[in-house]
Amino acid sequence: MKEVIVLIGNYGSGKTELALNFAFQAANQGKKVELLDLDMVNTYFRLTDRSGLIKSKEIRLVSPNFVHSSVETLSLPAEVASAFALDWDTVIFDVGGDPAGATALGRYREDFDALPEGSLTVLNVVNTRRPMAGTPERLIHLMEGMERHSRQKVTGFVNNTNLARMANADDLRDGYEVVREASERSGVPVLYTTGRPDLLEQFLAEGHDPKFIGAPMPIQTYMHRDWETFTKEGL
C-alpha cells in the first residue's frame, strides 16, 4: 500500500529537513519515492536547493513553478496529481509554514480522501525554540489553524526541537515537556522524536515516557545554513 506522509508545522520547525530524511530513508530501503514541495511561502530553504542530491537517490521531486527564477509569484504544477495517480511506495509532502501555505494542501482534499484507509499520516512538526511554538496552548492553536486551512486532521506530533548547530539535549528535554502536554490536551499522539544522533541518544537514556517520544528518529542535516557548505554539497 502506498504510504503518504504530509509534514505541516510553523515556519522554521524543520519540515524540509525532515522531508529529506524521510525520503532518503525510504529510498535507501529500495522504495519508489516522490517528494513534493508545496511551500508557497518560504523562498529561502527549499527542497529544490538539494535537487542534485535528491535526484542521485532516484527520488522524483515536484516543486512550485518558477522556483529559483526572478518571478516572485509561485504556482503549483500539474505534476502534483502524480502523487495520487502513479504507483509510488512513499509520497512525502512538505507544506508551507503558515495558514496561507497550508491552503495549498487543501485543494487536494478529494484526492487525499480517496486514499486507502491507513495510508495517510499527517505530521505536525514542532520546534518549541521557534516563535509562537513555545507553549502547549500555542502549539494547539497553530495546529488547529493548519488543520482548517489544509483541510486535513493531524494524526501525530513530531518533536523536532533544536537550535540548529547550537542544539543540545536541553532542546529535546524542553520540547518533550511542551509536546507531551499538547498531546495530552489535544489527544494527538507523539509519533516521532527527532534529533542529531548523539543528542537523541543522550535524551533517550534519561528514561522519559516512551508514550510521548514515539519512534526515535536520528536525522542528518542537509539544509546547511552556511554558504561554503551549500556550494560544495548543494546543487
Helices and strands as residue ranges (DSSP letters): E 3-8, H 15-28, E 33-38, G 47-50, H 51-56, E 60-62, G 78-81, H 82-85, E 90-95, H 99-106, H 109-113, E 120-126, H 136-150, E 156-159, G 164-166, H 169-186, E 190-195, H 197-204, G 210-212, E 215-218, H 227-233
